[in-house]
């Protein structure tokens, strides 16, 4: 089965690509990629493409556009991402100063890479580019989430199949409802062949919901889909359990194209 390209967009004011050799050197410093064989396929002023044993990788400086909506990632999309960026208060200011976009891409060879490994490779490539050039932000295309460049690099340190940088790949969008309950949904799980997660109209506090949904997303990325026929317990405590049900996305979550999601229902034990 052919995977779609994995994409990350680097927002910058630089009018040229970073040096390909410098990017390669940084990539080979990342644990797990030291012995990666890299074969150059093509290179010019606005792109370089190279192969590993399992994927094609590309770094491309997109053409400047008079209309910001014609960019690879339109300005209106970036503004929405910045508005949601509770983890980065200066997102809108920093990204508004970017005039160019650099696209980092990983195209796996059919079944040569699992989605998790493709995402790790794209994260390594993106981090390598960031280390050798100034940037204003990073947009992870599969989730629509923006990241501060230094934070992106820091969260990528030490990543592997067990230490998964969920916070770079999956966006957790919180919404406050009119009855003062909270709903939360993920964006980015579908790229891994997994259902998006939702908790609808919960009375739990926001940090509790974020922590639990983050841990559940990590569990699924590491181990694959969970059995919806079972009641699960999670973490060190046996006082919390949850059930999973495939359902329609809750209206307040605001999804445009995803109907069926994995609804998470938490149940608190009466035990003290």
Phi, psi and omega per residue, in radians:
X1 nan 2.192 -3.106
X2 -1.404 2.228 3.086
X3 -1.477 2.627 2.995
X4 -1.231 2.745 3.080
X5 -1.056 2.481 3.014
X6 -1.609 2.215 -2.972
X7 -2.230 2.459 2.935
X8 -2.352 2.433 -3.096
X9 -1.960 2.111 3.118
X10 -1.661 2.178 -3.110
X11 -1.708 2.204 -2.991
X12 -2.599 2.926 3.001
X13 -1.870 0.040 3.110
X14 -1.282 2.473 3.137
X15 -1.759 0.244 3.125
X16 -2.550 2.818 3.104
X17 -1.294 2.693 2.960
X18 -1.208 2.813 3.124
X19 -1.138 2.245 -3.083
X20 -1.056 -0.690 -3.133
X21 -1.108 -0.673 3.125
X22 -1.155 -0.705 3.093
X23 -1.078 -0.800 3.129
X24 -1.045 -0.768 -3.137
X25 -1.051 -0.737 3.125
X26 -1.175 -0.676 3.126
X27 -1.068 -0.705 -3.099
X28 -1.315 -0.189 3.057
X29 -1.444 -0.266 -3.073
X30 -1.378 2.221 3.136
X31 -0.931 2.274 -3.105
X32 1.757 -0.292 -3.123
X33 -2.080 0.146 -3.071
X34 -1.070 -0.621 -3.078
X35 -1.782 0.221 -3.128
X36 -1.112 2.190 3.092
X37 -1.484 2.222 -3.082
X38 -2.047 2.212 -3.136
X39 -2.088 2.081 3.137
X40 -1.232 2.279 3.121
X41 -1.777 -0.841 3.105
X42 -2.735 2.732 -3.101
X43 -2.781 2.375 2.967
X44 -2.632 -2.824 -3.029
X45 -1.200 -0.393 -3.029
X46 -2.061 0.044 3.082
X47 -2.854 2.720 2.854
X48 -2.450 2.456 -3.084
X49 -2.188 2.338 3.109
X50 -2.530 2.869 -3.082
X51 -1.985 2.551 2.812
X52 -1.908 -3.061 -3.122
X53 -1.253 -0.161 -3.065
X54 -2.311 -0.010 -3.063
X55 -2.841 2.798 2.975
X56 -1.747 2.365 3.126
X57 -2.124 2.534 -3.126
X58 -2.510 2.546 3.005
X59 -2.241 2.110 -2.992
X60 -2.294 2.260 3.002
X61 -1.525 1.984 -3.074
X62 -1.303 2.747 -3.130
X63 -1.203 2.457 3.058
X64 -1.160 2.476 -3.082
X65 -2.069 2.383 3.056
X66 -1.170 -0.652 3.103
X67 -1.700 1.986 -3.118
X68 -1.018 -0.374 3.119
X69 -1.308 -0.207 3.129
X70 -1.600 -0.006 3.108
X71 -1.154 2.846 3.084
X72 -0.928 -0.818 2.957
X73 -1.941 1.898 -3.079
X74 -1.037 2.641 -3.123
X75 -1.016 -0.698 -3.119
X76 -1.085 -0.625 3.107
X77 -1.198 -0.709 3.113
X78 -1.132 -0.685 3.126
X79 -1.080 -0.724 3.107
X80 -1.119 -0.707 3.121
X81 -1.121 -0.721 3.121
X82 -1.141 -0.672 3.129
X83 -1.085 -0.595 -3.130
X84 -1.489 -0.130 -2.961
X85 -1.368 1.260 3.126
X86 -1.112 -0.378 -3.117
X87 -1.467 -0.122 -3.067
X88 -2.554 1.651 -3.015
X89 -1.146 -0.513 -3.067
X90 -1.644 0.258 -3.035
X91 -0.990 -0.863 -3.055
X92 -1.093 -0.720 -3.130
X93 -1.157 -0.816 -3.092
X94 -1.146 -0.802 -3.064
X95 -1.262 -0.494 3.108
X96 -1.152 -0.339 -3.132
X97 -1.512 -0.124 3.136
X98 -1.425 2.394 -3.137
X99 -1.977 -0.227 -3.112
X100 -2.327 2.856 3.108
X101 -2.256 2.361 3.059
X102 -2.023 2.200 -3.090
X103 -1.734 2.111 3.002
X104 -1.752 2.298 -3.022
X105 -2.405 2.510 3.015
X106 -2.236 2.156 3.099
X107 -2.059 1.765 -3.105
X108 -1.162 2.644 3.057
X109 -1.425 1.735 3.099
X110 0.762 -2.009 -3.087
X111 -1.669 0.281 -3.069
X112 -1.197 -0.488 3.127
X113 -2.239 2.340 2.958
X114 -1.295 2.716 -3.122
X115 -0.924 -0.674 3.138
X116 -1.072 -0.736 3.137
X117 -1.227 -0.596 3.085
X118 -1.132 -0.716 3.117
X119 -1.165 -0.675 3.079
X120 -1.101 -0.733 -3.142
X121 -1.142 -0.738 3.103
X122 -1.126 -0.686 3.107
X123 -1.100 -0.720 3.099
X124 -1.123 -0.750 3.123
X125 -1.111 -0.811 -3.133
X126 -1.087 -0.779 3.125
X127 -1.091 -0.650 3.124
X128 -1.137 -0.694 3.086
X129 -1.137 -0.759 -3.108
X130 -1.088 -0.547 -3.098
X131 -1.231 -0.317 -3.029
X132 -2.065 0.162 3.105
X133 -2.697 2.654 3.080
X134 -1.259 2.487 -3.137
X135 -2.521 2.684 3.127
X136 -1.729 -0.359 -3.117
X137 3.127 2.938 3.081
X138 -2.255 2.320 3.099
X139 -1.973 2.062 3.099
X140 -1.540 1.888 -2.909
X141 -1.090 -0.589 -3.075
X142 -1.240 -0.346 -3.131
X143 -2.031 -0.318 -3.078
X144 1.337 0.469 -3.067
X145 -1.853 2.463 3.093
X146 -1.824 2.596 -3.123
X147 -2.333 2.553 2.980
X148 -1.264 2.320 -2.999
X149 -0.972 -0.811 -3.125
X150 -1.117 -0.712 3.103
X151 -1.086 -0.711 3.105
X152 -1.025 -0.825 -3.127
X153 -1.122 -0.698 -3.131
X154 -1.129 -0.731 -3.120
X155 -1.273 -0.311 3.113
X156 -1.455 -0.262 -3.114
X157 -1.146 2.239 3.084
X158 1.365 0.134 -3.115
X159 -1.194 2.562 3.025
X160 -2.854 -2.964 -3.073
X161 -1.183 -0.295 3.090
X162 -1.786 -0.613 3.073
X163 -1.718 1.397 -3.003
X164 -1.525 2.220 3.130
X165 -1.411 1.193 -3.095
X166 -0.935 -0.682 -3.066
X167 -1.116 -0.316 3.086
X168 -1.541 -0.437 -2.980
X169 -1.849 -0.467 -3.010
X170 -2.141 2.219 3.076
X171 -1.673 2.403 3.119
X172 -1.958 1.894 -3.043
X173 -1.794 2.058 3.133
X174 -1.666 2.499 3.032
X175 -2.393 2.396 3.094
X176 -1.638 2.175 -3.094
X177 -1.567 2.896 -3.086
X178 -1.104 -0.442 3.095
X179 -1.567 0.224 3.122
X180 1.205 0.214 2.981
X181 -1.426 2.936 3.130
X182 -2.050 2.484 2.982
X183 -2.138 2.598 -3.119
X184 -2.521 2.438 3.121
X185 -2.437 2.721 3.089
X186 -1.727 2.638 2.957
X187 -2.260 2.206 3.105
X188 2.167 -0.235 -3.125
X189 -1.254 -0.544 -3.082
X190 -1.063 -0.531 3.136
X191 -1.080 -0.405 3.140
X192 -1.671 0.167 -3.103
X193 1.312 0.392 -3.117
X194 -2.042 2.710 3.112
X195 -1.285 2.545 2.992
X196 -1.206 2.609 -3.092
X197 -1.789 2.547 3.064
X198 -2.508 2.501 2.899
X199 -2.124 2.160 -3.039
X200 -1.934 2.275 3.020
X201 0.879 1.045 3.135
X202 -1.662 2.640 3.057
X203 -1.713 0.044 3.072
X204 -1.213 2.793 3.097
X205 -1.408 2.844 -2.979
X206 -1.094 -0.731 -3.114
X207 -1.142 -0.658 3.100
X208 -1.098 -0.806 -3.124
X209 -1.119 -0.775 3.134
X210 -1.079 -0.776 -3.125
X211 -1.087 -0.786 -3.098
X212 -1.220 -0.736 -3.125
X213 -1.218 -0.598 3.056
X214 -1.063 -0.850 -3.124
X215 -1.117 -0.637 3.129
X216 -1.208 -0.703 3.085
X217 -1.093 -0.737 3.106
X218 -1.063 -0.768 3.141
X219 -1.042 -0.744 -3.120
X220 -1.256 -0.675 3.110
X221 -1.122 -0.614 -3.118
X222 -1.366 -0.666 -2.979
X223 -2.019 -0.178 -3.110
X224 1.661 -3.031 -3.078
X225 -1.032 2.572 3.084
X226 -1.705 2.711 -3.110
X227 -1.304 2.052 3.140
X228 -1.327 -0.183 3.133
X229 -1.452 -0.137 -3.069
X230 -1.898 2.704 2.910
X231 -1.638 2.283 -3.043
X232 -1.901 2.608 2.900
X233 -2.011 2.736 -2.975
X234 -2.540 2.506 3.065
X235 1.413 -2.904 -3.064
X236 -1.381 -0.405 -3.072
X237 -1.651 2.480 3.050
X238 -1.712 0.241 -3.105
X239 -1.533 -0.150 3.126
X240 -2.126 2.317 3.036
X241 -2.316 2.878 3.128
X242 -2.566 2.668 3.059
X243 -2.051 2.570 3.132
X244 -2.017 2.338 -3.130
X245 -2.434 2.281 3.011
X246 -1.280 2.271 -3.045
X247 -2.690 3.021 3.018
X248 -1.260 2.545 3.102
X249 -1.095 2.411 3.138
X250 -1.159 2.395 -3.079
X251 -0.980 -0.632 -3.065
X252 -1.240 -0.258 3.124
X253 -1.255 -0.598 3.034
X254 1.424 0.633 3.086
X255 -1.377 2.491 -3.126
X256 -1.611 -0.651 -2.948
X257 -2.236 -0.059 -3.104
X258 -1.874 2.064 3.132
X259 -1.607 -0.923 -3.064
X260 -1.626 2.216 3.131
X261 -2.262 3.107 3.082
X262 -1.823 1.849 -3.129
X263 -1.404 2.307 -3.118
X264 -1.889 2.169 3.106
X265 -2.061 2.034 3.125
X266 -1.592 2.528 3.116
X267 -2.278 2.210 3.128
X268 -1.592 2.363 3.123
X269 -1.317 2.656 3.092
X270 -1.405 -0.117 -3.122
X271 -1.274 2.589 3.084
X272 -1.653 nan nan
